[in-house]
Amino acid sequence: MRHPFIRTYLAVAVILAVLVVAWLPATAGQASLAERQRIAHDVASEIHANPSTFHHLKGVEIGAAVVNGYNALADWRSTDGMQHGQVALFIACDHWNVSSVSFGRNLTPREIQSGDHPFGKPDGRAQLAELAALEAKNTAYLRPATGSTRC
C-alpha cells in the first residue's frame, strides 16, 4: 500500500520545480523587428536629450540586437556609415535607457553590466555571444528613428 502523502509530496515537488524554472533568468534572444524599432526610437530620444552620449551624431541606425528580459545589446552605426559600435540598454520607466555606448569596437562584458539596471545585471558574455551569432547573419540596419521626450 502506498503512503497517502506521496501524491502530496509529488505535487509539491512539481510546483517547486515549475517555480524555480520560472525564476531562472531568460537567455538572450534575437530582438524582433518591433523590439529593434522601439530600441531605435529610444536611442533617438537619448540622442535628442543627451547629444554627447553619441558624440553629437544627428542619428544612428540600429542593426542586430539581442534582448534578455529587461536588458538589450545592439549594434549601431552613424547615418553616414563612418562611425559604429554597440549600445547596451535596460528597461526603466517603460522605455529603453542607454547604459553604455562603444565607438569603433564591441562593448566588454563589464561595460554591459555597468550603470543602473533596476531589474538585475545582464549576462554580458551571453549577450555578446548571441549578438556575434546574429552579426554573422548580416542583419539589416534600421533607418534612424525620430525621438521624443521621455519621463
N, C-alpha and C positions, 0 to 999 in steps of 0.2 A: 504494500500500500504506500502510495506517495505521501510525502509530508504535505499538509494543506497549505503551507506558506511558500512552497516552491513557486507557484504561479505568481504570488505577490512579489517575491524576490526577483523573479524573471522580469516582471513588468517594471519594477523599479530600475533594474539594470538597463533595460531597453530605453526607458525615459532618460536616464542619466547619460547614456551613450548619445542619444539624439541631442541633448542639451550641450554636451561637450563639443560635438561636431558643429553645432550652430554657432558656438562662440569662437571656433578656430578662425584665425584671420584668413580672409579670402586671398587667393593667389592673384597676381596681376594678370590682367587680360586685355586684349586689344580693345581700344575705345571704339565705340560705334561712331557712325558719321554724326549723329546728333550730339554725342558727347564731345567730339572734336570741334563741332561748331560752337558749342557752349564754351569750351576752353578758349577758342579763338575770340569769341565775344568778350570773355572776362579778361583775357590778356590785353585786348584792345582797350578795355576800360582801365586796366592798370597803366598802360602807356599814356592814356589821357590824364589820369590822376597823378601819376608819378613818372614823368618823362625820363628821368635819369635811370630808372630801372632797366631800360633797354637802350641806354646811351643816346637818348633823344631821337630814336628812329621814329618815323611817322607811322609805321605799321609793320607787322610781321605776319608771315604765313605759317600756319601750323601744319606739320607733317604727321608722321606716325606718332601715335600716343598710346599709352597703357594706363588703365585705371585700376586701382586697387582700393575698393571701398571709398574712403574719403580722401585718397591721395592719387595723384596722377603725375606722369612724366611724359613730356612731349618734345619732339624736335621742332625747331623754329628756324626760319631764315628771313632775312630782310627782303622787302619787296623788290629791291634791285639785285638780289642774289649775292651781294658782296659779303654779307655777314650771316653767320649761322651759329647755332648752339642748341642747348637744351634748356627747358624750363620745368622746374618741379613745382607742383601746385597742391593745395589742400582745400577742402570744402569748409567754409565757415560763413555764417550769415547768408546762407542759401546761394552762394556762388563760389567759383574757383578763385583762390587767392594765390598770388605768386609767392613762393617760398625762396627759391634760388634760381639764378639765371647764369648760364655759362656762355662765353663768347669764343667761337672757334674751336671748341673742344667739348667732350662729354662731361657731365657732372660726375663727381665722385659719390660713392655711397654716403659718405659723411656730409657732403653738401646737400644731398637729397633729404637727409634726416634733420638738417639744421632748421632753425626757425620754429615758429609756433605750429604745432599740429594738435589741435584740441581733441582729436579722436584717436590719437596714437601715432607713433612714428612709423613711416613706411619702411619696408624692406628694400633698401636702396639697391642691393645686389640683384635681387629678383626683378625689380623694375628695369634695371639696366640690361639684364639678360633678355627679358621679354622684348624690350624696345629694340635691341640689336637684332633679334629674330625678325621683327616687323620691318626694320630698315632694309633687310635683305630682300623683302618683297616689293621694294620701291613704291611705297605708299605715296599717293599724290598729295601735294600740299594744297591746303585750302586757301582761297583768296583772303586777304585781310578783312577782318570784320570791323564793324563800327561799334565803338564802345559806348557806354552810358555811365551815368553817375551811379554810385553804389552807396550802401549804408555805412 
